């Protein structure tokens, strides 16, 4: 089946590499290196990342390509496992004219629904429930939390509760003691990030001053103040 796809790509203007070079030239001369998606074999937990990687590559390197070329390119990265059977069926329907996609986004939506479904949501939800800030900065944790939250089924107050659970205890207590209740997840992101940043900057300044005192022969290093996290 992979050979059939390759042959079709050749017929439409060159093998995969040639097609990518041609479309890259048409796409306003982009020279930026963009990672190609890893081979997708049908695992529900990986379909979201595969679709995102495909979207990025298509947008950066194949924006001007025909929808059919874009669909074939995505299919060339769908291999092995249950995905191979599905790909074969899609190829047959495309070749016979029984199926036609108006946009590559329509095709990617079908692919995600086929291999994701409720199982992907369950995987994302389980990942979200395990996340903890630990030694990461709040900026890093918020980005990781947002990634896991997408497609997890969590929203509103349950999402806030998971975020509260995951952040370090000192910051959590400070936010919960706030005079003005935080009523949205975006407010929690913003306030938690500001608190974490202020604490880290204060800690750096404290260490700098302590270092100067030691170099100057001052009093021995004292125990640092209790930290927020």
CNS distance restraints for C-alpha pairs under 8 A (distance, minus, plus):
assign (resid   1 and name CA) (resid   5 and name CA) 6.49 0.50 0.50
assign (resid   1 and name CA) (resid  88 and name CA) 6.77 0.50 0.50
assign (resid   2 and name CA) (resid   6 and name CA) 6.24 0.50 0.50
assign (resid   2 and name CA) (resid  76 and name CA) 6.59 0.50 0.50
assign (resid   2 and name CA) (resid  79 and name CA) 8.00 0.50 0.50
assign (resid   3 and name CA) (resid   7 and name CA) 6.15 0.50 0.50
assign (resid   4 and name CA) (resid   8 and name CA) 6.23 0.50 0.50
assign (resid   5 and name CA) (resid   9 and name CA) 6.21 0.50 0.50
assign (resid   5 and name CA) (resid  72 and name CA) 6.70 0.50 0.50
assign (resid   5 and name CA) (resid  75 and name CA) 7.75 0.50 0.50
assign (resid   5 and name CA) (resid  76 and name CA) 6.49 0.50 0.50
assign (resid   6 and name CA) (resid  10 and name CA) 6.24 0.50 0.50
assign (resid   6 and name CA) (resid  15 and name CA) 6.36 0.50 0.50
assign (resid   6 and name CA) (resid  16 and name CA) 7.11 0.50 0.50
assign (resid   6 and name CA) (resid  76 and name CA) 7.66 0.50 0.50
assign (resid   7 and name CA) (resid  11 and name CA) 6.19 0.50 0.50
assign (resid   7 and name CA) (resid  15 and name CA) 7.55 0.50 0.50
assign (resid   8 and name CA) (resid  12 and name CA) 6.27 0.50 0.50
assign (resid   9 and name CA) (resid  13 and name CA) 6.52 0.50 0.50
assign (resid   9 and name CA) (resid  14 and name CA) 5.95 0.50 0.50
assign (resid   9 and name CA) (resid  15 and name CA) 5.48 0.50 0.50
assign (resid   9 and name CA) (resid  16 and name CA) 6.39 0.50 0.50
assign (resid   9 and name CA) (resid  19 and name CA) 7.58 0.50 0.50
assign (resid   9 and name CA) (resid  69 and name CA) 7.17 0.50 0.50
assign (resid   9 and name CA) (resid  72 and name CA) 7.26 0.50 0.50
assign (resid   9 and name CA) (resid  73 and name CA) 7.94 0.50 0.50
assign (resid  10 and name CA) (resid  14 and name CA) 3.88 0.50 0.50
assign (resid  10 and name CA) (resid  15 and name CA) 4.48 0.50 0.50
assign (resid  10 and name CA) (resid  16 and name CA) 7.43 0.50 0.50
assign (resid  12 and name CA) (resid  69 and name CA) 7.48 0.50 0.50
assign (resid  13 and name CA) (resid  18 and name CA) 7.62 0.50 0.50
assign (resid  13 and name CA) (resid  19 and name CA) 6.26 0.50 0.50
assign (resid  14 and name CA) (resid  18 and name CA) 5.13 0.50 0.50
assign (resid  14 and name CA) (resid  19 and name CA) 5.37 0.50 0.50
assign (resid  15 and name CA) (resid  19 and name CA) 5.98 0.50 0.50
assign (resid  16 and name CA) (resid  20 and name CA) 6.14 0.50 0.50
assign (resid  16 and name CA) (resid  73 and name CA) 7.56 0.50 0.50
assign (resid  17 and name CA) (resid  21 and name CA) 6.27 0.50 0.50
assign (resid  18 and name CA) (resid  22 and name CA) 6.11 0.50 0.50
assign (resid  19 and name CA) (resid  23 and name CA) 6.05 0.50 0.50
assign (resid  20 and name CA) (resid  24 and name CA) 5.86 0.50 0.50
assign (resid  20 and name CA) (resid  61 and name CA) 6.86 0.50 0.50
assign (resid  20 and name CA) (resid  62 and name CA) 6.96 0.50 0.50
assign (resid  21 and name CA) (resid  25 and name CA) 6.30 0.50 0.50
assign (resid  22 and name CA) (resid  26 and name CA) 6.42 0.50 0.50
assign (resid  23 and name CA) (resid  27 and name CA) 5.95 0.50 0.50
assign (resid  23 and name CA) (resid  61 and name CA) 6.39 0.50 0.50
assign (resid  23 and name CA) (resid  62 and name CA) 5.29 0.50 0.50
assign (resid  23 and name CA) (resid  63 and name CA) 7.55 0.50 0.50
assign (resid  23 and name CA) (resid  64 and name CA) 6.53 0.50 0.50
assign (resid  23 and name CA) (resid  65 and name CA) 6.14 0.50 0.50
assign (resid  24 and name CA) (resid  28 and name CA) 7.45 0.50 0.50
assign (resid  24 and name CA) (resid  29 and name CA) 6.14 0.50 0.50
assign (resid  24 and name CA) (resid  30 and name CA) 5.92 0.50 0.50
assign (resid  24 and name CA) (resid  31 and name CA) 7.44 0.50 0.50
assign (resid  24 and name CA) (resid  60 and name CA) 7.95 0.50 0.50
assign (resid  24 and name CA) (resid  61 and name CA) 4.90 0.50 0.50
assign (resid  24 and name CA) (resid  62 and name CA) 6.26 0.50 0.50
assign (resid  25 and name CA) (resid  29 and name CA) 4.61 0.50 0.50
assign (resid  25 and name CA) (resid  30 and name CA) 6.73 0.50 0.50
assign (resid  26 and name CA) (resid  64 and name CA) 6.65 0.50 0.50
assign (resid  27 and name CA) (resid  60 and name CA) 7.66 0.50 0.50
assign (resid  27 and name CA) (resid  61 and name CA) 6.50 0.50 0.50
assign (resid  27 and name CA) (resid  62 and name CA) 6.72 0.50 0.50
assign (resid  27 and name CA) (resid  63 and name CA) 6.13 0.50 0.50
assign (resid  27 and name CA) (resid  64 and name CA) 5.96 0.50 0.50
assign (resid  30 and name CA) (resid  60 and name CA) 7.38 0.50 0.50
assign (resid  30 and name CA) (resid  61 and name CA) 7.12 0.50 0.50
assign (resid  34 and name CA) (resid  56 and name CA) 7.96 0.50 0.50
assign (resid  34 and name CA) (resid  57 and name CA) 6.20 0.50 0.50
assign (resid  34 and name CA) (resid  60 and name CA) 7.39 0.50 0.50
assign (resid  34 and name CA) (resid  61 and name CA) 7.81 0.50 0.50
assign (resid  35 and name CA) (resid  53 and name CA) 7.80 0.50 0.50
assign (resid  35 and name CA) (resid  57 and name CA) 7.09 0.50 0.50
assign (resid  36 and name CA) (resid  53 and name CA) 6.87 0.50 0.50
assign (resid  36 and name CA) (resid  54 and name CA) 7.27 0.50 0.50
assign (resid  36 and name CA) (resid  57 and name CA) 6.44 0.50 0.50
assign (resid  37 and name CA) (resid  50 and name CA) 5.99 0.50 0.50
assign (resid  37 and name CA) (resid  53 and name CA) 5.17 0.50 0.50
assign (resid  37 and name CA) (resid  54 and name CA) 5.99 0.50 0.50
assign (resid  37 and name CA) (resid  57 and name CA) 7.96 0.50 0.50
assign (resid  37 and name CA) (resid  77 and name CA) 7.33 0.50 0.50
assign (resid  38 and name CA) (resid  50 and name CA) 6.99 0.50 0.50
assign (resid  38 and name CA) (resid  77 and name CA) 7.16 0.50 0.50
assign (resid  39 and name CA) (resid  77 and name CA) 4.95 0.50 0.50
assign (resid  39 and name CA) (resid  78 and name CA) 5.90 0.50 0.50
assign (resid  39 and name CA) (resid  79 and name CA) 6.39 0.50 0.50
assign (resid  40 and name CA) (resid  46 and name CA) 7.58 0.50 0.50
assign (resid  40 and name CA) (resid  47 and name CA) 7.38 0.50 0.50
assign (resid  40 and name CA) (resid  50 and name CA) 6.77 0.50 0.50
assign (resid  40 and name CA) (resid  77 and name CA) 6.19 0.50 0.50
assign (resid  40 and name CA) (resid  78 and name CA) 4.87 0.50 0.50
assign (resid  40 and name CA) (resid  79 and name CA) 6.02 0.50 0.50
assign (resid  40 and name CA) (resid  80 and name CA) 7.75 0.50 0.50
assign (resid  40 and name CA) (resid  83 and name CA) 7.50 0.50 0.50
assign (resid  41 and name CA) (resid  78 and name CA) 6.06 0.50 0.50
assign (resid  41 and name CA) (resid  79 and name CA) 5.26 0.50 0.50
assign (resid  41 and name CA) (resid  80 and name CA) 5.04 0.50 0.50
assign (resid  41 and name CA) (resid  81 and name CA) 5.33 0.50 0.50
assign (resid  41 and name CA) (resid  82 and name CA) 6.75 0.50 0.50
assign (resid  41 and name CA) (resid  83 and name CA) 5.24 0.50 0.50
assign (resid  41 and name CA) (resid  84 and name CA) 7.39 0.50 0.50
assign (resid  42 and name CA) (resid  46 and name CA) 7.82 0.50 0.50
assign (resid  42 and name CA) (resid  47 and name CA) 7.17 0.50 0.50
assign (resid  42 and name CA) (resid  78 and name CA) 7.88 0.50 0.50
assign (resid  42 and name CA) (resid  80 and name CA) 7.86 0.50 0.50
assign (resid  42 and name CA) (resid  81 and name CA) 6.47 0.50 0.50
assign (resid  42 and name CA) (resid  82 and name CA) 5.80 0.50 0.50
assign (resid  42 and name CA) (resid  83 and name CA) 4.78 0.50 0.50
assign (resid  42 and name CA) (resid 115 and name CA) 6.00 0.50 0.50
assign (resid  43 and name CA) (resid  47 and name CA) 6.50 0.50 0.50
assign (resid  43 and name CA) (resid 115 and name CA) 6.93 0.50 0.50
assign (resid  44 and name CA) (resid 115 and name CA) 5.35 0.50 0.50
assign (resid  44 and name CA) (resid 116 and name CA) 4.76 0.50 0.50
assign (resid  44 and name CA) (resid 117 and name CA) 7.83 0.50 0.50
assign (resid  44 and name CA) (resid 119 and name CA) 6.30 0.50 0.50
assign (resid  44 and name CA) (resid 120 and name CA) 5.16 0.50 0.50
assign (resid  45 and name CA) (resid 116 and name CA) 7.26 0.50 0.50
assign (resid  45 and name CA) (resid 119 and name CA) 7.67 0.50 0.50
assign (resid  45 and name CA) (resid 120 and name CA) 5.32 0.50 0.50
assign (resid  45 and name CA) (resid 123 and name CA) 6.08 0.50 0.50
assign (resid  45 and name CA) (resid 124 and name CA) 7.54 0.50 0.50
assign (resid  46 and name CA) (resid  50 and name CA) 6.21 0.50 0.50
assign (resid  47 and name CA) (resid  51 and name CA) 6.11 0.50 0.50
assign (resid  47 and name CA) (resid 112 and name CA) 6.08 0.50 0.50
assign (resid  47 and name CA) (resid 115 and name CA) 6.58 0.50 0.50
assign (resid  47 and name CA) (resid 116 and name CA) 6.24 0.50 0.50
assign (resid  47 and name CA) (resid 120 and name CA) 7.89 0.50 0.50
assign (resid  48 and name CA) (resid  52 and name CA) 6.24 0.50 0.50
assign (resid  48 and name CA) (resid 112 and name CA) 6.86 0.50 0.50
assign (resid  48 and name CA) (resid 116 and name CA) 7.61 0.50 0.50
assign (resid  49 and name CA) (resid  53 and name CA) 6.11 0.50 0.50
assign (resid  50 and name CA) (resid  54 and name CA) 6.18 0.50 0.50
assign (resid  51 and name CA) (resid  55 and name CA) 6.16 0.50 0.50
assign (resid  51 and name CA) (resid 108 and name CA) 6.47 0.50 0.50
assign (resid  51 and name CA) (resid 112 and name CA) 7.12 0.50 0.50
assign (resid  52 and name CA) (resid  56 and name CA) 6.30 0.50 0.50
assign (resid  53 and name CA) (resid  57 and name CA) 6.28 0.50 0.50
assign (resid  54 and name CA) (resid  58 and name CA) 6.01 0.50 0.50
assign (resid  54 and name CA) (resid  74 and name CA) 6.85 0.50 0.50
assign (resid  55 and name CA) (resid  59 and name CA) 6.00 0.50 0.50
assign (resid  56 and name CA) (resid  60 and name CA) 6.14 0.50 0.50
assign (resid  57 and name CA) (resid  61 and name CA) 5.66 0.50 0.50
assign (resid  57 and name CA) (resid  62 and name CA) 7.11 0.50 0.50
assign (resid  58 and name CA) (resid  62 and name CA) 4.60 0.50 0.50
assign (resid  58 and name CA) (resid  63 and name CA) 5.78 0.50 0.50
assign (resid  58 and name CA) (resid  70 and name CA) 7.18 0.50 0.50
assign (resid  59 and name CA) (resid  63 and name CA) 4.94 0.50 0.50
assign (resid  62 and name CA) (resid  70 and name CA) 7.24 0.50 0.50
assign (resid  65 and name CA) (resid  69 and name CA) 6.29 0.50 0.50
assign (resid  65 and name CA) (resid  70 and name CA) 6.51 0.50 0.50
assign (resid  66 and name CA) (resid  70 and name CA) 6.37 0.50 0.50
assign (resid  67 and name CA) (resid  71 and name CA) 6.17 0.50 0.50
assign (resid  67 and name CA) (resid 101 and name CA) 7.40 0.50 0.50
assign (resid  67 and name CA) (resid 102 and name CA) 7.12 0.50 0.50
assign (resid  67 and name CA) (resid 103 and name CA) 5.76 0.50 0.50
assign (resid  67 and name CA) (resid 104 and name CA) 5.65 0.50 0.50
assign (resid  68 and name CA) (resid  72 and name CA) 6.22 0.50 0.50
assign (resid  68 and name CA) (resid 101 and name CA) 7.78 0.50 0.50
assign (resid  68 and name CA) (resid 104 and name CA) 7.89 0.50 0.50
assign (resid  69 and name CA) (resid  73 and name CA) 6.12 0.50 0.50
assign (resid  70 and name CA) (resid  74 and name CA) 6.36 0.50 0.50
assign (resid  70 and name CA) (resid 104 and name CA) 6.35 0.50 0.50
assign (resid  71 and name CA) (resid  75 and name CA) 6.23 0.50 0.50
assign (resid  71 and name CA) (resid 104 and name CA) 5.96 0.50 0.50
assign (resid  71 and name CA) (resid 107 and name CA) 7.03 0.50 0.50
assign (resid  72 and name CA) (resid  76 and name CA) 6.17 0.50 0.50
assign (resid  73 and name CA) (resid  77 and name CA) 7.06 0.50 0.50
assign (resid  74 and name CA) (resid  78 and name CA) 6.88 0.50 0.50
assign (resid  75 and name CA) (resid  87 and name CA) 6.74 0.50 0.50
assign (resid  78 and name CA) (resid  83 and name CA) 6.27 0.50 0.50
assign (resid  78 and name CA) (resid  84 and name CA) 6.80 0.50 0.50
assign (resid  78 and name CA) (resid  87 and name CA) 7.06 0.50 0.50
assign (resid  79 and name CA) (resid  83 and name CA) 6.01 0.50 0.50
assign (resid  79 and name CA) (resid  84 and name CA) 5.22 0.50 0.50
assign (resid  79 and name CA) (resid  87 and name CA) 7.97 0.50 0.50
assign (resid  80 and name CA) (resid  84 and name CA) 5.14 0.50 0.50
assign (resid  81 and name CA) (resid  85 and name CA) 7.70 0.50 0.50
assign (resid  82 and name CA) (resid  86 and name CA) 6.70 0.50 0.50
assign (resid  83 and name CA) (resid  87 and name CA) 6.04 0.50 0.50
assign (resid  84 and name CA) (resid  88 and name CA) 6.19 0.50 0.50
assign (resid  85 and name CA) (resid  89 and name CA) 6.45 0.50 0.50
assign (resid  86 and name CA) (resid  90 and name CA) 6.26 0.50 0.50
assign (resid  87 and name CA) (resid  91 and name CA) 6.09 0.50 0.50
assign (resid  88 and name CA) (resid  92 and name CA) 6.30 0.50 0.50
assign (resid  89 and name CA) (resid  93 and name CA) 6.32 0.50 0.50
assign (resid  90 and name CA) (resid  94 and name CA) 6.11 0.50 0.50
assign (resid  90 and name CA) (resid  99 and name CA) 7.99 0.50 0.50
assign (resid  91 and name CA) (resid  95 and name CA) 6.06 0.50 0.50
assign (resid  92 and name CA) (resid  96 and name CA) 6.10 0.50 0.50
assign (resid  93 and name CA) (resid  97 and name CA) 6.06 0.50 0.50
assign (resid  93 and name CA) (resid  98 and name CA) 5.04 0.50 0.50
assign (resid  93 and name CA) (resid  99 and name CA) 5.36 0.50 0.50
assign (resid  94 and name CA) (resid  98 and name CA) 6.23 0.50 0.50
assign (resid  94 and name CA) (resid  99 and name CA) 5.18 0.50 0.50
assign (resid  94 and name CA) (resid 100 and name CA) 6.35 0.50 0.50
assign (resid 101 and name CA) (resid 106 and name CA) 6.43 0.50 0.50
assign (resid 101 and name CA) (resid 107 and name CA) 6.29 0.50 0.50
assign (resid 102 and name CA) (resid 106 and name CA) 6.96 0.50 0.50
assign (resid 103 and name CA) (resid 107 and name CA) 6.89 0.50 0.50
assign (resid 104 and name CA) (resid 108 and name CA) 6.23 0.50 0.50
assign (resid 105 and name CA) (resid 109 and name CA) 6.11 0.50 0.50
assign (resid 106 and name CA) (resid 110 and name CA) 6.42 0.50 0.50
assign (resid 107 and name CA) (resid 111 and name CA) 6.26 0.50 0.50
assign (resid 108 and name CA) (resid 112 and name CA) 6.09 0.50 0.50
assign (resid 109 and name CA) (resid 113 and name CA) 6.11 0.50 0.50
assign (resid 110 and name CA) (resid 114 and name CA) 6.03 0.50 0.50
assign (resid 111 and name CA) (resid 115 and name CA) 6.33 0.50 0.50
assign (resid 112 and name CA) (resid 116 and name CA) 5.31 0.50 0.50
assign (resid 112 and name CA) (resid 117 and name CA) 7.44 0.50 0.50
assign (resid 113 and name CA) (resid 117 and name CA) 5.23 0.50 0.50
assign (resid 116 and name CA) (resid 120 and name CA) 4.69 0.50 0.50
assign (resid 116 and name CA) (resid 121 and name CA) 7.52 0.50 0.50
assign (resid 117 and name CA) (resid 121 and name CA) 7.04 0.50 0.50
assign (resid 118 and name CA) (resid 122 and name CA) 6.30 0.50 0.50
assign (resid 119 and name CA) (resid 123 and name CA) 6.26 0.50 0.50
assign (resid 120 and name CA) (resid 124 and name CA) 6.19 0.50 0.50
assign (resid 120 and name CA) (resid 151 and name CA) 7.62 0.50 0.50
assign (resid 120 and name CA) (resid 152 and name CA) 7.86 0.50 0.50
assign (resid 121 and name CA) (resid 125 and name CA) 6.05 0.50 0.50
assign (resid 121 and name CA) (resid 151 and name CA) 5.62 0.50 0.50
assign (resid 121 and name CA) (resid 152 and name CA) 4.73 0.50 0.50
assign (resid 121 and name CA) (resid 153 and name CA) 6.38 0.50 0.50
assign (resid 122 and name CA) (resid 126 and name CA) 6.18 0.50 0.50
assign (resid 122 and name CA) (resid 152 and name CA) 6.73 0.50 0.50
assign (resid 123 and name CA) (resid 127 and name CA) 6.27 0.50 0.50
assign (resid 123 and name CA) (resid 152 and name CA) 7.61 0.50 0.50
assign (resid 124 and name CA) (resid 128 and name CA) 6.14 0.50 0.50
assign (resid 124 and name CA) (resid 148 and name CA) 5.79 0.50 0.50
assign (resid 124 and name CA) (resid 149 and name CA) 6.98 0.50 0.50
assign (resid 124 and name CA) (resid 150 and name CA) 7.73 0.50 0.50
assign (resid 124 and name CA) (resid 151 and name CA) 6.59 0.50 0.50
assign (resid 124 and name CA) (resid 152 and name CA) 4.74 0.50 0.50
assign (resid 125 and name CA) (resid 129 and name CA) 6.29 0.50 0.50
assign (resid 125 and name CA) (resid 148 and name CA) 7.47 0.50 0.50
assign (resid 125 and name CA) (resid 149 and name CA) 7.28 0.50 0.50
assign (resid 125 and name CA) (resid 152 and name CA) 4.55 0.50 0.50
assign (resid 125 and name CA) (resid 153 and name CA) 6.96 0.50 0.50
assign (resid 125 and name CA) (resid 154 and name CA) 7.37 0.50 0.50
assign (resid 126 and name CA) (resid 130 and name CA) 6.58 0.50 0.50
assign (resid 127 and name CA) (resid 131 and name CA) 6.58 0.50 0.50
assign (resid 127 and name CA) (resid 148 and name CA) 6.52 0.50 0.50
assign (resid 128 and name CA) (resid 145 and name CA) 6.84 0.50 0.50
assign (resid 128 and name CA) (resid 148 and name CA) 5.42 0.50 0.50
assign (resid 128 and name CA) (resid 149 and name CA) 6.31 0.50 0.50
assign (resid 128 and name CA) (resid 152 and name CA) 7.52 0.50 0.50
assign (resid 128 and name CA) (resid 162 and name CA) 7.51 0.50 0.50
assign (resid 129 and name CA) (resid 162 and name CA) 6.59 0.50 0.50
assign (resid 130 and name CA) (resid 166 and name CA) 7.95 0.50 0.50
assign (resid 131 and name CA) (resid 145 and name CA) 7.22 0.50 0.50
assign (resid 131 and name CA) (resid 166 and name CA) 5.84 0.50 0.50
assign (resid 132 and name CA) (resid 141 and name CA) 7.78 0.50 0.50
assign (resid 132 and name CA) (resid 165 and name CA) 7.67 0.50 0.50
assign (resid 132 and name CA) (resid 166 and name CA) 4.22 0.50 0.50
assign (resid 132 and name CA) (resid 167 and name CA) 6.08 0.50 0.50
assign (resid 132 and name CA) (resid 168 and name CA) 7.66 0.50 0.50
assign (resid 133 and name CA) (resid 137 and name CA) 7.53 0.50 0.50
assign (resid 133 and name CA) (resid 138 and name CA) 7.19 0.50 0.50
assign (resid 133 and name CA) (resid 141 and name CA) 5.59 0.50 0.50
assign (resid 133 and name CA) (resid 166 and name CA) 5.85 0.50 0.50
assign (resid 133 and name CA) (resid 167 and name CA) 5.10 0.50 0.50
assign (resid 133 and name CA) (resid 168 and name CA) 6.11 0.50 0.50
assign (resid 134 and name CA) (resid 167 and name CA) 7.66 0.50 0.50
assign (resid 134 and name CA) (resid 168 and name CA) 6.68 0.50 0.50
assign (resid 136 and name CA) (resid 140 and name CA) 6.12 0.50 0.50
assign (resid 136 and name CA) (resid 141 and name CA) 6.27 0.50 0.50
assign (resid 137 and name CA) (resid 141 and name CA) 6.33 0.50 0.50
assign (resid 137 and name CA) (resid 196 and name CA) 7.07 0.50 0.50
assign (resid 137 and name CA) (resid 197 and name CA) 7.83 0.50 0.50
assign (resid 138 and name CA) (resid 142 and name CA) 5.91 0.50 0.50
assign (resid 138 and name CA) (resid 192 and name CA) 6.91 0.50 0.50
assign (resid 138 and name CA) (resid 193 and name CA) 5.17 0.50 0.50
assign (resid 138 and name CA) (resid 196 and name CA) 6.04 0.50 0.50
assign (resid 138 and name CA) (resid 197 and name CA) 7.59 0.50 0.50
assign (resid 139 and name CA) (resid 143 and name CA) 6.36 0.50 0.50
assign (resid 139 and name CA) (resid 193 and name CA) 6.09 0.50 0.50
assign (resid 140 and name CA) (resid 144 and name CA) 6.34 0.50 0.50
assign (resid 141 and name CA) (resid 145 and name CA) 5.96 0.50 0.50
assign (resid 142 and name CA) (resid 146 and name CA) 6.04 0.50 0.50
assign (resid 142 and name CA) (resid 189 and name CA) 6.57 0.50 0.50
assign (resid 143 and name CA) (resid 147 and name CA) 6.27 0.50 0.50
assign (resid 144 and name CA) (resid 148 and name CA) 6.32 0.50 0.50
assign (resid 145 and name CA) (resid 149 and name CA) 5.98 0.50 0.50
assign (resid 145 and name CA) (resid 163 and name CA) 7.56 0.50 0.50
assign (resid 146 and name CA) (resid 150 and name CA) 6.33 0.50 0.50
assign (resid 148 and name CA) (resid 152 and name CA) 6.83 0.50 0.50
assign (resid 149 and name CA) (resid 153 and name CA) 7.51 0.50 0.50
assign (resid 149 and name CA) (resid 154 and name CA) 6.53 0.50 0.50
assign (resid 149 and name CA) (resid 159 and name CA) 7.81 0.50 0.50
assign (resid 154 and name CA) (resid 158 and name CA) 6.23 0.50 0.50
assign (resid 154 and name CA) (resid 159 and name CA) 5.17 0.50 0.50
assign (resid 155 and name CA) (resid 159 and name CA) 4.84 0.50 0.50
assign (resid 155 and name CA) (resid 160 and name CA) 7.76 0.50 0.50
assign (resid 156 and name CA) (resid 160 and name CA) 6.59 0.50 0.50
assign (resid 156 and name CA) (resid 184 and name CA) 7.22 0.50 0.50
assign (resid 156 and name CA) (resid 185 and name CA) 7.27 0.50 0.50
assign (resid 157 and name CA) (resid 161 and name CA) 6.17 0.50 0.50
assign (resid 157 and name CA) (resid 184 and name CA) 7.78 0.50 0.50
assign (resid 157 and name CA) (resid 185 and name CA) 7.95 0.50 0.50
assign (resid 158 and name CA) (resid 162 and name CA) 6.40 0.50 0.50
assign (resid 159 and name CA) (resid 163 and name CA) 6.35 0.50 0.50
assign (resid 159 and name CA) (resid 185 and name CA) 7.24 0.50 0.50
assign (resid 160 and name CA) (resid 164 and name CA) 6.15 0.50 0.50
assign (resid 160 and name CA) (resid 184 and name CA) 7.38 0.50 0.50
assign (resid 160 and name CA) (resid 185 and name CA) 5.52 0.50 0.50
assign (resid 160 and name CA) (resid 188 and name CA) 7.55 0.50 0.50
assign (resid 161 and name CA) (resid 165 and name CA) 6.18 0.50 0.50
assign (resid 162 and name CA) (resid 166 and name CA) 6.26 0.50 0.50
assign (resid 163 and name CA) (resid 167 and name CA) 6.37 0.50 0.50
assign (resid 164 and name CA) (resid 172 and name CA) 6.19 0.50 0.50
assign (resid 167 and name CA) (resid 171 and name CA) 7.07 0.50 0.50
assign (resid 167 and name CA) (resid 172 and name CA) 6.35 0.50 0.50
assign (resid 168 and name CA) (resid 172 and name CA) 6.24 0.50 0.50
assign (resid 168 and name CA) (resid 229 and name CA) 5.05 0.50 0.50
assign (resid 169 and name CA) (resid 173 and name CA) 6.12 0.50 0.50
assign (resid 169 and name CA) (resid 228 and name CA) 7.72 0.50 0.50
assign (resid 169 and name CA) (resid 229 and name CA) 5.73 0.50 0.50
assign (resid 170 and name CA) (resid 174 and name CA) 6.31 0.50 0.50
assign (resid 170 and name CA) (resid 227 and name CA) 7.59 0.50 0.50
assign (resid 170 and name CA) (resid 228 and name CA) 4.39 0.50 0.50
assign (resid 170 and name CA) (resid 229 and name CA) 4.36 0.50 0.50
assign (resid 171 and name CA) (resid 175 and name CA) 6.20 0.50 0.50
assign (resid 171 and name CA) (resid 192 and name CA) 6.67 0.50 0.50
assign (resid 171 and name CA) (resid 195 and name CA) 6.90 0.50 0.50
assign (resid 171 and name CA) (resid 196 and name CA) 7.14 0.50 0.50
assign (resid 171 and name CA) (resid 228 and name CA) 5.86 0.50 0.50
assign (resid 171 and name CA) (resid 229 and name CA) 5.83 0.50 0.50
assign (resid 172 and name CA) (resid 176 and name CA) 6.20 0.50 0.50
assign (resid 172 and name CA) (resid 192 and name CA) 7.91 0.50 0.50
assign (resid 173 and name CA) (resid 177 and name CA) 6.18 0.50 0.50
assign (resid 174 and name CA) (resid 178 and name CA) 6.53 0.50 0.50
assign (resid 175 and name CA) (resid 191 and name CA) 7.55 0.50 0.50
assign (resid 175 and name CA) (resid 192 and name CA) 7.25 0.50 0.50
assign (resid 176 and name CA) (resid 181 and name CA) 7.53 0.50 0.50
assign (resid 182 and name CA) (resid 187 and name CA) 5.93 0.50 0.50
assign (resid 182 and name CA) (resid 188 and name CA) 6.27 0.50 0.50
assign (resid 183 and name CA) (resid 187 and name CA) 7.04 0.50 0.50
assign (resid 184 and name CA) (resid 188 and name CA) 6.59 0.50 0.50
assign (resid 185 and name CA) (resid 189 and name CA) 6.23 0.50 0.50
assign (resid 186 and name CA) (resid 190 and name CA) 6.16 0.50 0.50
assign (resid 187 and name CA) (resid 191 and name CA) 6.00 0.50 0.50
assign (resid 188 and name CA) (resid 192 and name CA) 5.78 0.50 0.50
assign (resid 189 and name CA) (resid 193 and name CA) 6.02 0.50 0.50
assign (resid 190 and name CA) (resid 194 and name CA) 6.27 0.50 0.50
assign (resid 191 and name CA) (resid 195 and name CA) 6.19 0.50 0.50
assign (resid 192 and name CA) (resid 196 and name CA) 6.11 0.50 0.50
assign (resid 193 and name CA) (resid 197 and name CA) 6.05 0.50 0.50
assign (resid 194 and name CA) (resid 198 and name CA) 6.11 0.50 0.50
assign (resid 195 and name CA) (resid 199 and name CA) 6.15 0.50 0.50
assign (resid 196 and name CA) (resid 200 and name CA) 6.23 0.50 0.50
assign (resid 196 and name CA) (resid 228 and name CA) 7.95 0.50 0.50
assign (resid 197 and name CA) (resid 201 and name CA) 6.18 0.50 0.50
assign (resid 198 and name CA) (resid 202 and name CA) 6.07 0.50 0.50
assign (resid 199 and name CA) (resid 203 and name CA) 6.10 0.50 0.50
assign (resid 199 and name CA) (resid 227 and name CA) 7.52 0.50 0.50
assign (resid 199 and name CA) (resid 228 and name CA) 6.81 0.50 0.50
assign (resid 200 and name CA) (resid 204 and name CA) 6.23 0.50 0.50
assign (resid 201 and name CA) (resid 205 and name CA) 6.28 0.50 0.50
assign (resid 202 and name CA) (resid 206 and name CA) 6.14 0.50 0.50
assign (resid 203 and name CA) (resid 207 and name CA) 6.19 0.50 0.50
assign (resid 204 and name CA) (resid 208 and name CA) 6.15 0.50 0.50
assign (resid 205 and name CA) (resid 209 and name CA) 6.21 0.50 0.50
assign (resid 206 and name CA) (resid 210 and name CA) 6.11 0.50 0.50
assign (resid 207 and name CA) (resid 211 and name CA) 6.06 0.50 0.50
assign (resid 208 and name CA) (resid 212 and name CA) 6.39 0.50 0.50
assign (resid 209 and name CA) (resid 213 and name CA) 6.27 0.50 0.50
assign (resid 210 and name CA) (resid 214 and name CA) 6.30 0.50 0.50
assign (resid 210 and name CA) (resid 221 and name CA) 6.67 0.50 0.50
assign (resid 211 and name CA) (resid 215 and name CA) 6.25 0.50 0.50
assign (resid 212 and name CA) (resid 216 and name CA) 6.12 0.50 0.50
assign (resid 213 and name CA) (resid 217 and name CA) 6.44 0.50 0.50
assign (resid 213 and name CA) (resid 218 and name CA) 5.11 0.50 0.50
assign (resid 213 and name CA) (resid 219 and name CA) 7.08 0.50 0.50
assign (resid 214 and name CA) (resid 218 and name CA) 5.48 0.50 0.50
assign (resid 214 and name CA) (resid 219 and name CA) 6.93 0.50 0.50
assign (resid 214 and name CA) (resid 220 and name CA) 6.61 0.50 0.50
assign (resid 214 and name CA) (resid 221 and name CA) 6.93 0.50 0.50
